[in-house]
Amino acid sequence: MLDKRMTKEDIFENLKKFQDMDMSYESGRILSSMCTKPDPIAMEAYKMFIETNLGDPGLFPGTSLMESEVIEMLGHLLHLENASGHLVTGGTEANIMAMAVAKYLFQEKHEGVPEIILPESAHFSFKKIISMLSLEAKVVPLDENYKMDVSKIEDLITENTMAIVAIAGTTELGLIDDIEKISEIAYSHDIYLHIDAAFGGFVIPFLDDEHKGDLNFDFKCKGVSSMTIDPHKMGLAPVPAGGILFRHAEHLEKLAVKTPYLSKNKQTTIVGTRTGAATAATWTLLNYYGMEGYRKIVKNAIELTEYTYKKLNLMKNVTVTCKPELNLISFTSNNKSADILKQELYDYGWRVSVAQRPHVVRLVLMPHVKKEHIDRFLTDLNEVLNG
Ligand code: 0PR
């Protein structure tokens, strides 16, 4: 295969063919994704830093400085001065780092098998983590509002509890666990608490008073040890841009590995060679949009979610699962199962996903989804259900 070379023209013709097989966010037909079309200014910054490698930061001190500024800004957003952390490949890597730190801390004092208390709604990255780190999972059921049942947590705490995990913006329904209460429990038992705000981290801080009220979900809660917050979801950054923040610098240091022959003598990330381009994109977005810009983006997404909620509630044979807290909405129908609905909507060109707990159709209303797309979607849905 490799002994036959292609001309540049042929290559790009082929690339175009591959690209044409893909869905595009711009079509407005992707209602199943937590990613979106990266902002043009972020792509420009990304391209500018495409050759950088934060795995060897001494060669790229400017990019490395930019990473510390991003961590500082994300910390500020989540009410933490002097945050420690990194921009990583995504929520999975961020969650792995937090749980690795919790395990190392646990092992300094305990010999038993480390146990992790997490809600049934936790993202599947925790399945990988439980297996990779050989943890024992203590799963907290969901309450009638599909949130981690806080009243069940203390029963699961043992001397081998390594960490509690709670979610700010669940993957399936976009709901926020009662982090204030969970933080009190973790703090009073001196247990490591990690908040997975991979999705909610770039939404909740920008909600208006009517939607946010006096909700506290971040480092304001003193029991919170670390948080995941992903720029490549509602932050509008290109992939791969995840974020992990630690309250205590010495916690990040638990991950440090000596790298004697590199320009800096230690690394505190899982990934070695890693792009600085995503860092440049995130730095750019945070400075370009600021609080005001992100508030507008979130406001639009929430308004569209509320519009969709209202319309779905009026539709014959549709039951909306719960009142949305973020820009996710789920529903079922009494005349077709979620899986059949997903398939039939697929045939109309829509990409929706099916949540497992509960078994419902799930829509994520990311910024690439506009009102005209939703109107067409609702017309098609009505036809699929009642046509
Ligand atoms: N934590 C939460 C709460 C998440 O929702 C996700 C991903 C992760 C962690 C893991 O993040 P990474 O995928 O960045 O490692 N949530 C989405 C999901 O699983 C990811 C996604 C995005 C899936 C776009 C599909 C897609 O088209 O649904």
Boltz pocket constraint, residues with backbone or C-beta under 6 A from the ligand:
constraints:
  - pocket:
      binder: B
      contacts: [[A, 32], [A, 33], [A, 34], [A, 35], [A, 89], [A, 90], [A, 91], [A, 92], [A, 93], [A, 95], [A, 123], [A, 125], [A, 167], [A, 169], [A, 170], [A, 171], [A, 196], [A, 197], [A, 198], [A, 199], [A, 230], [A, 242]]
      max_distance: 6.0
